[in-house]
Amino acid sequence: MKIETLCPVSKKMINKWVPRMSAVITTLLMLLYLYTQNYYIVFFLTVDFAFRGFDKSEYSPIAWLAKFIVKALPFKKEEENAGPKFFAARIGWVFTMVILLLTAFNLTTAALVVGGVLTFFAFLEASIGFCTACYVYPHLLRLCGMTPGGKPQEGSYFKQMEL
């Protein structure tokens, strides 16, 4: 079985240790949420993921803290493309929005399951740098009728809309 990976690309480059440290903080906050079921933690993460996912990380408290910790520790700066991290943060934003909606409808068990999945994904990024979003991205493109190159697939809804 072949597993495809493809990540969105951005012109922006970032220090690879900052998003990994952000994932550590996210993992810890999600573990706290799973333990306390305090939805304010998820609300905070929703806002923070929105900042990080839509290229406004200068407003993200988690990004500030992650940058501070990375500067304080002896990490060697390594640049990487920011595109996959933006996409992953957007996926995190969707997950936290789902958790909040499930909580609003008093579906606590479902919210905790989604929270557990998000915690697991954040832990993978934090511990070994495994970006689950890069495995989801090509399938999301295909679901939307796009090829990995960003062109509409033959016979897709997007292809039919072309003039």
Sequence and secondary structure as in RCSB ss.txt:
>XXXX:A:sequence
MKIETLCPVSKKMINKWVPRMSAVITTLLMLLYLYTQNYYIVFFLTVDFAFRGFDKSEYSPIAWLAKFIVKALPF
KKEEENAGPKFFAARIGWVFTMVILLLTAFNLTTAALVVGGVLTFFAFLEASIGFCTACYVYPHLLRLCGMTPGG
KPQEGSYFKQMEL
>XXXX:A:secstr
          S EEETHHHHHHHHHHHHHHHHHHHH  HHHHHHHHHHHHHHHTT GGG HHHHHHHHHHHHTT 
   EEESHHHHHHHHHHHHHHHHHHHHHHTT HHHHHHHHHHHHHHHHHHHHH   HHHHHHHHHHHHTTB TTS
 B TTSHHHHH  
